[in-house]
């Protein structure tokens, strides 16, 4: 999301207010919201780019304006890169991603469905794009940072590797399309998830499914979530094996009769269970 919270180090507190947040760094005005209330509650500083000062709706002495970049806490850099807003900013975390570096972007640089790419937009609700010069300037401004991972503004929107390369090639593709050039046809499935749950603890079977017969169907032709990703999610997230069948992203729509037969026995078993 576009609200970056920088944690303070543990230590003795002078009062009983909630602690743990030293600074609030905002990617752009859409996330200004209740930042002053949070800052007051946690005794935190607020950092906003001077270029977006006119969007501040509630002035506060906790707000500190900056021009190009600032270090909200040691080891982190908040940098204005523009684009989505004149003051749109990103947070660089050099020690993130096992010391390979991470960039937190909100939707200043938005991670798209194909997690090898990002994109840029002036207005997301109205789908108004940015111009060539601005897109290239955004890409140029983040080139000085070393980062392997890009954390976008929404759940699951993560470029897990070669993040810097993703920004560069995405800017080039964007500009090429603005100039009427078409990218070459993409071969193979869209890479939505580079690795399933690497680095995370395996999830337990959902409690709500306890005692309920469940069958996981994975479409072999799914270009949105490749079959190996679906199997990984089923195994680590649900503790189940996935059956591969012909079909695309929505197997129930691709092969409704086959899906009905495959799940019919499960429905009958579940019905008998609740009729007892």
C-alpha positions in Angstrom: 0.0 0.0 0.0 1.0 3.6 -0.3 1.5 4.2 3.5 5.0 3.3 4.6 5.4 2.8 8.3 9.0 2.9 9.6 9.4 1.0 12.9 11.4 2.5 15.7 13.9 0.4 17.7 12.8 -1.0 21.0 13.5 1.0 24.1 12.1 2.6 27.2 9.0 4.7 26.5 8.5 8.2 28.0 4.7 7.7 28.2 2.0 5.1 27.6 1.1 6.0 24.0 1.3 3.2 21.5 4.8 2.8 20.1 6.5 1.0 17.3 6.1 3.6 14.5 8.8 6.3 14.1 7.8 7.7 10.7 4.9 7.7 8.3 5.9 8.0 4.6 3.2 8.6 2.1 3.5 7.5 -1.6 0.9 10.0 -2.8 -2.2 12.0 -1.7 -4.6 9.1 -2.2 -3.2 7.7 1.1 -3.0 10.9 3.2 -6.3 10.0 4.9 -5.9 9.7 8.7 -2.1 10.0 8.7 -2.2 12.8 11.4 -4.3 10.7 13.7 -1.9 7.8 13.4 1.1 10.1 13.9 -0.5 11.6 17.1 -1.3 8.2 18.5 2.2 6.8 17.9 4.2 10.1 18.4 5.5 9.7 14.8 6.8 12.1 12.1 5.1 12.4 8.7 7.1 12.9 5.5 5.4 14.4 2.5 7.0 15.7 -0.7 6.9 19.5 -1.1 5.5 19.0 -4.6 2.3 17.7 -3.1 2.0 20.1 -0.3 -1.2 21.7 -1.7 -3.0 18.3 -1.2 -2.6 18.4 2.6 -6.1 18.6 4.1 -5.1 18.7 7.7 -1.9 20.6 8.6 0.1 19.4 11.5 3.4 20.2 13.1 4.3 16.6 12.7 4.4 17.0 8.9 7.9 17.5 7.4 8.2 18.5 3.8 11.1 17.4 1.6 12.2 18.0 -2.0 13.8 15.0 -3.6 14.7 12.4 -1.0 15.0 12.0 2.8 16.0 9.4 5.3 13.0 8.9 7.6 14.9 6.4 9.8 18.5 5.2 9.4 18.8 2.8 6.5 15.7 3.8 4.5 15.3 6.4 1.7 12.1 8.0 0.7 12.5 9.4 -2.8 10.2 11.6 -4.9 10.0 10.2 -8.4 6.8 11.9 -9.7 4.4 10.5 -12.4 1.2 9.5 -10.7 1.4 12.8 -8.8 4.1 15.4 -9.0 5.3 14.3 -5.6 4.7 10.6 -5.9 7.3 8.8 -3.9 8.8 5.3 -3.3 10.6 3.9 -0.3 14.0 2.1 -0.8 15.0 -0.6 1.6 18.6 -1.7 0.9 18.6 -4.5 3.5 15.3 -5.9 2.3 15.0 -9.2 0.3 18.0 -10.8 2.1 20.2 -7.7 1.5 19.4 -7.7 -2.3 17.3 -4.6 -1.8 13.6 -3.8 -2.1 11.5 -0.9 -3.5 8.1 -0.1 -2.0 6.1 1.7 -4.6 2.4 1.9 -3.8 0.9 2.5 -7.2 3.5 5.1 -8.1 5.1 2.2 -10.0 2.3 -0.4 -10.1 3.0 -4.1 -10.3 0.8 -5.6 -12.9 -0.8 -9.1 -13.3 2.3 -10.5 -15.1 4.8 -10.2 -12.2 7.7 -9.7 -14.5 6.4 -6.2 -15.4 5.2 -2.9 -13.9 3.3 0.0 -15.3 2.7 3.7 -14.9 -0.4 5.8 -14.9 -1.5 9.4 -14.3 -5.1 8.5 -13.4 -6.0 5.0 -12.6 -9.7 5.5 -12.1 -10.0 7.2 -15.5 -7.2 5.2 -17.2 -5.3 8.3 -18.3 -1.7 7.4 -19.2 1.5 9.3 -18.6 3.6 10.9 -21.3 6.9 9.6 -22.6 9.1 12.1 -20.9 7.6 11.5 -17.5 7.7 7.7 -17.7 11.4 7.8 -18.7 12.1 10.3 -15.8 10.4 8.0 -13.3 12.5 5.1 -14.5 15.7 7.2 -14.4 15.0 8.4 -10.8 15.0 4.8 -9.4 18.1 3.7 -11.4 20.3 4.9 -8.6 18.8 2.4 -6.2 19.8 -1.3 -5.9 16.8 -3.6 -5.5 15.8 -7.1 -6.5 12.2 -6.9 -5.3 9.3 -4.5 -5.9 6.4 -4.4 -3.5 3.4 -2.9 -5.1 0.4 -1.3 -3.5 -1.9 -4.3 -3.3 -1.9 -7.8 -1.9 0.2 -10.2 -4.0 1.5 -7.4 -6.3 5.2 -8.3 -6.0 8.0 -8.5 -8.5 10.1 -11.1 -6.6 13.3 -10.9 -8.6 15.0 -8.6 -11.0 12.9 -5.7 -9.9 15.2 -3.0 -11.3 15.2 -4.8 -14.7 11.4 -5.0 -14.6 11.1 -1.2 -14.1 13.5 -0.5 -17.0 12.1 -2.8 -19.6 8.5 -1.8 -18.6 9.3 1.8 -19.1 10.8 1.0 -22.5 7.8 -1.1 -23.5 5.4 1.7 -22.3 7.2 4.3 -24.4 7.4 2.1 -27.4 3.6 1.6 -27.3 3.1 5.3 -27.0 5.0 5.7 -30.2 2.8 3.1 -32.0 5.2 0.2 -31.7 3.7 -3.2 -30.8 5.6 -5.6 -28.5 6.4 -9.0 -29.9 3.8 -11.8 -29.1 4.5 -13.3 -25.8 5.4 -17.0 -25.8 4.4 -19.3 -23.0 2.3 -18.6 -19.9 2.1 -15.3 -18.1 4.4 -15.5 -15.0 2.0 -14.4 -12.3 4.0 -15.9 -9.4 7.7 -16.6 -9.7 7.8 -19.0 -6.8 4.8 -20.2 -4.8 5.6 -19.9 -1.1 9.3 -19.7 -0.9 10.5 -18.3 2.3 7.1 -18.6 4.0 5.9 -21.1 6.5 3.5 -23.7 4.9 -0.1 -22.7 5.7 -2.3 -25.0 7.6 -5.5 -26.4 6.1 -8.3 -23.9 6.5 -10.3 -24.6 9.7 -13.6 -24.0 7.9 -12.9 -27.0 5.6 -12.3 -29.5 8.5 -14.4 -32.6 7.8 -15.7 -31.3 4.5 -14.6 -33.3 1.4 -12.6 -31.0 -0.9 -11.1 -31.6 -4.4 -8.8 -29.1 -6.1 -8.9 -28.9 -9.9 -6.1 -27.2 -11.8 -6.5 -26.3 -15.5 -3.5 -27.3 -17.6 -4.1 -24.4 -20.0 -4.3 -21.7 -17.4 -2.1 -18.8 -18.5 -3.0 -16.7 -15.5 -2.0 -19.1 -12.8 0.1 -21.9 -14.3 -0.7 -25.5 -13.1 2.5 -25.8 -11.1 1.6 -22.7 -9.1 -1.9 -24.0 -8.5 -0.5 -27.3 -7.2 1.9 -25.5 -4.9 -0.9 -23.3 -3.5 -3.1 -26.4 -3.0 -0.3 -28.3 -1.2 1.1 -25.6 1.0 -2.1 -23.6 1.5 -4.7 -26.4 1.9 -2.6 -29.6 2.4 -4.2 -31.1 -0.7 -3.1 -32.5 -4.0 -4.5 -30.8 -7.1 -5.9 -32.8 -10.0 -4.9 -31.4 -13.4 -7.6 -31.4 -16.0 -7.9 -29.8 -19.5 -9.2 -26.2 -19.3 -8.1 -22.7 -18.7 -8.3 -20.3 -15.8 -11.9 -21.2 -14.9 -12.1 -24.9 -15.4 -15.8 -25.0 -14.3 -16.6 -22.8 -17.3 -14.3 -24.5 -19.7 -15.6 -28.0 -18.9 -18.8 -27.7 -16.9 -20.0 -31.3 -17.4 -16.6 -32.8 -16.5 -16.4 -30.6 -13.4 -19.9 -31.5 -12.4 -19.1 -35.2 -12.5 -15.8 -34.7 -10.7 -17.4 -32.9 -7.8 -20.7 -34.7 -7.7 -19.4 -37.5 -5.4 -18.1 -34.8 -3.1 -21.4 -33.0 -2.9 -23.2 -36.2 -2.1 -20.8 -37.1 0.6 -21.1 -33.6 2.1 -24.9 -33.8 2.0 -25.0 -37.1 3.8 -22.7 -35.7 6.4 -25.1 -32.8 7.2 -28.2 -35.0 7.0 -27.1 -37.2 9.9 
